[in-house]
Every structure is written in structure tokens, then in C-alpha cells.
Amino acid sequence: MKLFNNKNKEQKTEVFEQELTKKATEAKEAVEIKEAEAEELRQAIDQEIEGEKTRKKQPALIVKSKVQPKVIKSEKLIIIEEILQQDLEQIYFSLPQNLKKEFKEKGEQTAIKIEVILRKTKIKVKEIFKLIIDWLKIIPGVNKYFLEQEAKIKTDKILKLRK
């Protein structure tokens, strides 16, 4: 019986050693896979860092476009711009080129600000009047009374839009 028990123990030990060897091999393979993955990650990080360094060394391309983004104008804004333009065509065309651009841009900004004011529940007429006066002051050599008269007429027409 002892002989049988010894054989049985030897078999169990052998099976245990085989299983242990198998598990050790699997663990070793898993470690190797993890090391390979870690190495791949290190290489990817190094490449990313190199790419960042290269991008920093290269000057950024600055593109200055003369084309401005297309602004979608509401119907009310278009009407406000038309009111502001009325009776000023002759003056606009007599302006020097640099003032034409400034006058046009300021006029568009003024129209947008007026549209915002008109959306409010309480309209401040003086605010609209002042915006128009400030815009018309761009015109060189214009009489103060002419400015006030034009601003008053345009303000009245704009306020009629509200009703």
C-alpha cells in the first residue's frame, strides 16, 4: 500500500509541477506581452513628443484673408441699414477711400446695435440718437445742426419700425 501511496504522491507531484510550470510559462508570456505593450506606448509617446517639438519649431502659418465671413442679416437689420443709408449716397461717394471703409463698417455696427436696442422691452431713444450721431461724425466738415437733424429723422424712422 505504501508503494501505491508513493506512486500516487509522485504522480500528484508531477502533475503539480507541470501545472506550476504551465502557469509560470503563462505568467512569463503575459509579462512579455505587457512589456511589449509598454514599449509600444513608450515609442508612441516619444513620437508624439517629437511631433510637438517639430510643430513648435515650425512657424505658424498666418493667413490674412480679405474675405469677411458672410453675416446673415435679419429683415429688420436690412431695413435699419436702408434707413441709415437714405440721403447719404452723395456724401458717401465723395468720401476718401479710407473713410468710406470706416464709414461703412461703423454704419453696419451701428445698425446691429440699434437692432439689439429695438429688441429690448424698453427702448432708449437717446441711445439710438447718440449711436447715429457718433456714426455721422465720421463725415469730415459736416455742420453740427445737419448731424442732429439727420440723426433725428433717422431715429424717428427707426422707431416707427418698432410699432
Rosetta constraint file for C-alpha pairs under 8 A:
AtomPair CA 1 CA 5 HARMONIC 6.22 0.50
AtomPair CA 2 CA 6 HARMONIC 6.05 0.50
AtomPair CA 3 CA 7 HARMONIC 6.19 0.50
AtomPair CA 4 CA 8 HARMONIC 6.06 0.50
AtomPair CA 5 CA 9 HARMONIC 6.02 0.50
AtomPair CA 6 CA 10 HARMONIC 6.07 0.50
AtomPair CA 7 CA 11 HARMONIC 6.11 0.50
AtomPair CA 8 CA 12 HARMONIC 6.11 0.50
AtomPair CA 9 CA 13 HARMONIC 5.95 0.50
AtomPair CA 10 CA 14 HARMONIC 5.96 0.50
AtomPair CA 11 CA 15 HARMONIC 6.03 0.50
AtomPair CA 12 CA 16 HARMONIC 5.92 0.50
AtomPair CA 13 CA 17 HARMONIC 6.00 0.50
AtomPair CA 14 CA 18 HARMONIC 6.12 0.50
AtomPair CA 15 CA 19 HARMONIC 6.11 0.50
AtomPair CA 16 CA 20 HARMONIC 5.97 0.50
AtomPair CA 17 CA 21 HARMONIC 5.95 0.50
AtomPair CA 18 CA 22 HARMONIC 5.98 0.50
AtomPair CA 19 CA 23 HARMONIC 6.04 0.50
AtomPair CA 20 CA 24 HARMONIC 6.00 0.50
AtomPair CA 21 CA 25 HARMONIC 6.05 0.50
AtomPair CA 22 CA 26 HARMONIC 6.19 0.50
AtomPair CA 23 CA 27 HARMONIC 6.01 0.50
AtomPair CA 24 CA 28 HARMONIC 6.02 0.50
AtomPair CA 25 CA 29 HARMONIC 6.10 0.50
AtomPair CA 26 CA 30 HARMONIC 6.07 0.50
AtomPair CA 27 CA 31 HARMONIC 6.14 0.50
AtomPair CA 28 CA 32 HARMONIC 6.18 0.50
AtomPair CA 29 CA 33 HARMONIC 6.13 0.50
AtomPair CA 30 CA 34 HARMONIC 6.13 0.50
AtomPair CA 31 CA 35 HARMONIC 6.04 0.50
AtomPair CA 32 CA 36 HARMONIC 6.10 0.50
AtomPair CA 33 CA 37 HARMONIC 6.15 0.50
AtomPair CA 34 CA 38 HARMONIC 6.01 0.50
AtomPair CA 35 CA 39 HARMONIC 6.07 0.50
AtomPair CA 36 CA 40 HARMONIC 6.21 0.50
AtomPair CA 37 CA 41 HARMONIC 6.20 0.50
AtomPair CA 38 CA 42 HARMONIC 6.16 0.50
AtomPair CA 39 CA 43 HARMONIC 6.20 0.50
AtomPair CA 40 CA 44 HARMONIC 6.15 0.50
AtomPair CA 41 CA 45 HARMONIC 6.10 0.50
AtomPair CA 42 CA 46 HARMONIC 6.09 0.50
AtomPair CA 43 CA 47 HARMONIC 6.11 0.50
AtomPair CA 44 CA 48 HARMONIC 6.17 0.50
AtomPair CA 45 CA 49 HARMONIC 6.14 0.50
AtomPair CA 46 CA 50 HARMONIC 6.13 0.50
AtomPair CA 47 CA 51 HARMONIC 6.05 0.50
AtomPair CA 48 CA 52 HARMONIC 6.22 0.50
AtomPair CA 49 CA 53 HARMONIC 6.27 0.50
AtomPair CA 50 CA 54 HARMONIC 6.15 0.50
AtomPair CA 51 CA 55 HARMONIC 6.13 0.50
AtomPair CA 52 CA 56 HARMONIC 6.15 0.50
AtomPair CA 53 CA 57 HARMONIC 6.30 0.50
AtomPair CA 54 CA 58 HARMONIC 6.39 0.50
AtomPair CA 55 CA 59 HARMONIC 7.89 0.50
AtomPair CA 73 CA 77 HARMONIC 6.04 0.50
AtomPair CA 73 CA 78 HARMONIC 6.49 0.50
AtomPair CA 74 CA 78 HARMONIC 6.38 0.50
AtomPair CA 75 CA 79 HARMONIC 6.29 0.50
AtomPair CA 76 CA 80 HARMONIC 6.15 0.50
AtomPair CA 76 CA 115 HARMONIC 7.14 0.50
AtomPair CA 77 CA 81 HARMONIC 6.15 0.50
AtomPair CA 77 CA 111 HARMONIC 6.45 0.50
AtomPair CA 77 CA 112 HARMONIC 6.63 0.50
AtomPair CA 77 CA 115 HARMONIC 6.17 0.50
AtomPair CA 78 CA 82 HARMONIC 6.22 0.50
AtomPair CA 79 CA 83 HARMONIC 6.23 0.50
AtomPair CA 80 CA 84 HARMONIC 6.24 0.50
AtomPair CA 80 CA 111 HARMONIC 5.97 0.50
AtomPair CA 80 CA 114 HARMONIC 7.88 0.50
AtomPair CA 80 CA 115 HARMONIC 7.51 0.50
AtomPair CA 80 CA 158 HARMONIC 6.54 0.50
AtomPair CA 81 CA 85 HARMONIC 6.15 0.50
AtomPair CA 81 CA 107 HARMONIC 7.60 0.50
AtomPair CA 81 CA 108 HARMONIC 7.04 0.50
AtomPair CA 81 CA 111 HARMONIC 5.81 0.50
AtomPair CA 82 CA 86 HARMONIC 6.26 0.50
AtomPair CA 83 CA 154 HARMONIC 6.37 0.50
AtomPair CA 83 CA 157 HARMONIC 7.12 0.50
AtomPair CA 83 CA 158 HARMONIC 7.19 0.50
AtomPair CA 84 CA 107 HARMONIC 7.59 0.50
AtomPair CA 84 CA 111 HARMONIC 7.78 0.50
AtomPair CA 84 CA 154 HARMONIC 6.36 0.50
AtomPair CA 85 CA 89 HARMONIC 6.82 0.50
AtomPair CA 88 CA 92 HARMONIC 6.01 0.50
AtomPair CA 89 CA 93 HARMONIC 6.26 0.50
AtomPair CA 90 CA 94 HARMONIC 6.36 0.50
AtomPair CA 91 CA 95 HARMONIC 6.55 0.50
AtomPair CA 92 CA 100 HARMONIC 6.55 0.50
AtomPair CA 93 CA 100 HARMONIC 7.73 0.50
AtomPair CA 95 CA 99 HARMONIC 6.10 0.50
AtomPair CA 95 CA 100 HARMONIC 5.82 0.50
AtomPair CA 95 CA 139 HARMONIC 7.64 0.50
AtomPair CA 96 CA 100 HARMONIC 6.18 0.50
AtomPair CA 97 CA 101 HARMONIC 6.61 0.50
AtomPair CA 98 CA 102 HARMONIC 6.53 0.50
AtomPair CA 99 CA 103 HARMONIC 5.76 0.50
AtomPair CA 99 CA 138 HARMONIC 7.55 0.50
AtomPair CA 99 CA 139 HARMONIC 7.93 0.50
AtomPair CA 100 CA 104 HARMONIC 6.04 0.50
AtomPair CA 101 CA 105 HARMONIC 6.17 0.50
AtomPair CA 102 CA 106 HARMONIC 5.98 0.50
AtomPair CA 102 CA 138 HARMONIC 7.99 0.50
AtomPair CA 103 CA 107 HARMONIC 5.94 0.50
AtomPair CA 103 CA 135 HARMONIC 7.23 0.50
AtomPair CA 103 CA 138 HARMONIC 6.43 0.50
AtomPair CA 103 CA 139 HARMONIC 7.76 0.50
AtomPair CA 104 CA 108 HARMONIC 6.25 0.50
AtomPair CA 105 CA 109 HARMONIC 6.25 0.50
AtomPair CA 106 CA 110 HARMONIC 5.99 0.50
AtomPair CA 106 CA 135 HARMONIC 6.20 0.50
AtomPair CA 107 CA 111 HARMONIC 6.15 0.50
AtomPair CA 107 CA 135 HARMONIC 6.26 0.50
AtomPair CA 108 CA 112 HARMONIC 6.31 0.50
AtomPair CA 109 CA 113 HARMONIC 6.23 0.50
AtomPair CA 110 CA 114 HARMONIC 6.10 0.50
AtomPair CA 110 CA 131 HARMONIC 6.21 0.50
AtomPair CA 110 CA 132 HARMONIC 6.99 0.50
AtomPair CA 110 CA 135 HARMONIC 7.09 0.50
AtomPair CA 111 CA 115 HARMONIC 6.15 0.50
AtomPair CA 112 CA 116 HARMONIC 6.35 0.50
AtomPair CA 113 CA 117 HARMONIC 6.29 0.50
AtomPair CA 114 CA 118 HARMONIC 6.18 0.50
AtomPair CA 114 CA 128 HARMONIC 6.09 0.50
AtomPair CA 114 CA 131 HARMONIC 7.84 0.50
AtomPair CA 115 CA 119 HARMONIC 6.44 0.50
AtomPair CA 116 CA 120 HARMONIC 6.92 0.50
AtomPair CA 117 CA 123 HARMONIC 6.25 0.50
AtomPair CA 117 CA 124 HARMONIC 7.41 0.50
AtomPair CA 117 CA 128 HARMONIC 7.66 0.50
AtomPair CA 118 CA 123 HARMONIC 6.17 0.50
AtomPair CA 118 CA 162 HARMONIC 6.75 0.50
AtomPair CA 124 CA 128 HARMONIC 6.81 0.50
AtomPair CA 125 CA 129 HARMONIC 6.15 0.50
AtomPair CA 125 CA 155 HARMONIC 7.47 0.50
AtomPair CA 126 CA 130 HARMONIC 5.98 0.50
AtomPair CA 127 CA 131 HARMONIC 6.21 0.50
AtomPair CA 128 CA 132 HARMONIC 6.35 0.50
AtomPair CA 128 CA 155 HARMONIC 6.56 0.50
AtomPair CA 129 CA 133 HARMONIC 6.21 0.50
AtomPair CA 129 CA 151 HARMONIC 5.94 0.50
AtomPair CA 129 CA 152 HARMONIC 6.69 0.50
AtomPair CA 129 CA 155 HARMONIC 5.92 0.50
AtomPair CA 130 CA 134 HARMONIC 6.05 0.50
AtomPair CA 131 CA 135 HARMONIC 6.23 0.50
AtomPair CA 132 CA 136 HARMONIC 6.15 0.50
AtomPair CA 132 CA 151 HARMONIC 5.60 0.50
AtomPair CA 132 CA 154 HARMONIC 7.93 0.50
AtomPair CA 132 CA 155 HARMONIC 7.82 0.50
AtomPair CA 133 CA 137 HARMONIC 6.14 0.50
AtomPair CA 133 CA 147 HARMONIC 6.32 0.50
AtomPair CA 133 CA 148 HARMONIC 6.80 0.50
AtomPair CA 133 CA 151 HARMONIC 5.85 0.50
AtomPair CA 134 CA 138 HARMONIC 7.35 0.50
AtomPair CA 136 CA 147 HARMONIC 6.49 0.50
AtomPair CA 137 CA 142 HARMONIC 7.62 0.50
AtomPair CA 137 CA 147 HARMONIC 7.44 0.50
AtomPair CA 142 CA 146 HARMONIC 7.00 0.50
AtomPair CA 142 CA 147 HARMONIC 7.12 0.50
AtomPair CA 143 CA 147 HARMONIC 6.44 0.50
AtomPair CA 144 CA 148 HARMONIC 6.36 0.50
AtomPair CA 145 CA 149 HARMONIC 6.02 0.50
AtomPair CA 146 CA 150 HARMONIC 6.06 0.50
AtomPair CA 147 CA 151 HARMONIC 5.97 0.50
AtomPair CA 148 CA 152 HARMONIC 5.97 0.50
AtomPair CA 149 CA 153 HARMONIC 6.24 0.50
AtomPair CA 150 CA 154 HARMONIC 6.11 0.50
AtomPair CA 151 CA 155 HARMONIC 5.91 0.50
AtomPair CA 152 CA 156 HARMONIC 6.17 0.50
AtomPair CA 153 CA 157 HARMONIC 6.35 0.50
AtomPair CA 154 CA 158 HARMONIC 6.11 0.50
AtomPair CA 155 CA 159 HARMONIC 6.12 0.50
AtomPair CA 156 CA 160 HARMONIC 6.40 0.50
AtomPair CA 157 CA 161 HARMONIC 6.92 0.50
AtomPair CA 158 CA 162 HARMONIC 7.26 0.50
AtomPair CA 159 CA 163 HARMONIC 7.23 0.50
